[in-house]
Structure formats: C-alpha cells, structure tokens
Amino acid sequence: MRWFEIALVALTLFTGAVWLLDKLYLAKRRAARAGLLEPTEPIVVDYAKAFFPVLAVVLCLRSFVAEPFRIPSGSMIPTLLIGDFILVNKFAYGLRLPITNQKFIGTGEPKRGDVVVFRPPQHPDEDWIKRVIGLPGDTIAYRNDTVYVNGEPLQYRMVGRYVGNGQETDESGARLLTEQLPGRPHPVLERDDRPYFVQGEGQWTVPAGNYFVMGDNRDNSEDSRFWGFLPEADLRGKAFLIWMSWDRSAGGVNFDRIGSRIP
C-alpha cells in the first residue's frame, strides 16, 4: 500500500498548492480581468478547492491517528485470520512523517505482547504484522516449542485442536494453546506434522533500539527467528481492532470478528 500513501501525499500537496496559489494570486488576477462580470474559476482550481480539505483530513488521520490494514497471510493465526481488516494506532509509538516513516515526536515505546505493524528490513516496501516478544536488552530463546524470556520459560495451557475455515483450513488439527506472556496472555498455534528445522530454534540478545517479534502461528511465520531484529525506526503502529473480516472461501463476511479487540 506504499503506492497509495505516495499518491495521497502527492495529491494533497498538488491540490493544496493550487488552492494557495489561487487564493494569493490567481483569484485577484481573474477578478481584475473580469471587471464587473462574475469571474469564472478554472476547473482545476474548482476541483482543487473541493478535494484539498478532504485529502488533507484523510492524510492526517491515516498518518497520525489510525490506518487500516488487511491481513494477507496466516502468520498470526489464530489471533488474526487471512482477510481480517484491522485498525492500527499510528500515534502509539510516536508521530511519523508519511512515506519516509521518520519519527518527529515520541509518544511511547512498544510493550511486550503488543501486536505491531512494521516494514521489515528485508522488504522495506511491505507492511508485516507480528507480536513483540523481546524488548531491547532481553535474551530470547526458542526451544522445543517454548519461548524463554531472560532464561524463564513461558507457561502454556492447552485449549484444544484448532479448527480452521476457508483459507485457514490447512491449519486445522494444530495445537491451540494460550501462551502466558507476562501481562499479555494470547493464543498460539503449534504443529506436530511439520519439519523440525523450520521451527527456528536458537537464542538471541536484543540490541538497543530493536525488538524481537514472532508470529502467533509458530510453525508458519517468517519472523525474528529467521531474519533478525526489528529496528524501532521500521515500526508503523500498534494493531488494536478488527473492523472487518472477509474470506470468500469461508462464506464471506465473518460478523463475529467485527469489532473484536486484538489481544
């Protein structure tokens, strides 16, 4: 969606420039030429004056308040499903300029367990979503389907077997557990029928200014276990609400998920 952001900024700047130029110079010039007649506004000016306020409001809301995203993959199942449309709080971790994502006002830092949207270092034009597991200075380990935070293993409670619908059908049969991340218990999936090497076992110490992120679908997530740490500069915001859920293969709109908060 970066192309949309670039187009929105470009259109806002263009219509704003036309509106300002007309207000300061062109309108007076037209009035002088028209004399006693009613001056006629060029169609470009007319459209600019109509669309600039709308574009400016949309740009400000999208850049500094909340931005919609669509979940394209299953790395966060069962928390987020393919086809979920979510809202992301854009001021949770600081106000950032559109396009460049440069932070100019700090408002907070990610907490352990937050579900964050970011642009991964290896795919800077894509928006990904994962859960923050490790904060700067933490030592994170993953062994035998267990996450360790600073040497302490997290506790897990078996809920049952996951039953997926539509695009999540392939995940049916996975173990559905509640991971007791301190202060942020949340569901995760674990598979017994996938190659052991894909689980991404190891131990990592999170450097300053970085975070360790993982998908809740532990055996089907390309995350920090494989590509490294998430720099703070690549954060886009904190996911907090599902505002729509659509999966044609599962029957269309899933009304039960609309309005659900993201744990």
Secondary structure, 3 states (H helix, E strand, C coil): CHHHHHHHHHHHHHHHHHHHHHHHHHHHHHHHHHCCCCCCCCHHHHHHHHHHHHHHHHHHHHHHCEEEEECCCCCCCCCCCCCEEEEEECCCCCEECCCCCCEEECCCCCCCCCEEEECCCCCCCCCEEEEEEECCCCEEEEECCEEEECCEECCEEEEEECCCCHHHHHHCCCEEEEECCCCCCEEEEECCCCCHHHHCCEEEECCCCEEEEECCECCCCCCHHHHCCEEHHHEEEEEEEEEEEEEHHHCEECHHHCCCECC
